[in-house]
Amino acid sequence: MGGKASFDTHASGTDVHPAAEPGWREWRDKNGAEFGRGEARAGKDKAGGEEEAPLGARPAADTVELFPLEALPAAFRRAVESSARALHCPPDYLAVPLLTLAGAAIGTSCEIEIKPGWRERPCLYTAIVAPPGTKKSPALKLAATPLTQRQRDLHAEHKKNKDDYQKKLAQYEAELIGWQKRAAKGEATADE
């Protein structure tokens, strides 16, 4: 005891104890170049030639189109623009979850008929894919704040209503027991 644990760097760049993930070194050595490690990082393959793009590779990040903020309602657009400036993150990180959460809030109350017999609800499945530390989670938390607050308010109202119901139920049960005792003695009628 007393010695320092031996740590190494995981393929993702984090420090990991060797016993934490058995076989990760072999995986890193085999696949590390795909994830920005090894000789392929410089744009060259091991033979020194130009590296070929993997089949189905996405274009470079600088060729991705910007999110069409003009497609958002004015209130959403203003919220996304100001929040993106405040968080120092792309507006996509806020707009995409905001649309998903709006669809969830609408739920099954509305639908659109694309053509006769084909109806769609605002059910969106989305994902923000970006490297760690690019403010994805803070953006999601900020976009979800109104919905989270509404849920909190509804939960508090439900809890209050449930407590009121429990009190009234206890009062009713006490009165029922009292009536049953009086009825057993012949002092109460069914009209009470």
Secondary structure, 3 states (H helix, E strand, C coil): CCCCCCCEECCCCCEECCCCCCCHHHHHHHHHHHHCCCHHHHCECCCCCECCCCCCCCCCHHHCCCCCHHHCCHHHHHHHHHHHHHHCCCCHHHHHHHHHHHHHHHCCCCCEEEECCEEECCCCCCCCCCCCCCCHHHHHHHHHHHHHHHHHHHHHHHHHHHHHHHHHHHHHHHHHHHHHHHHHHCCCCCCC
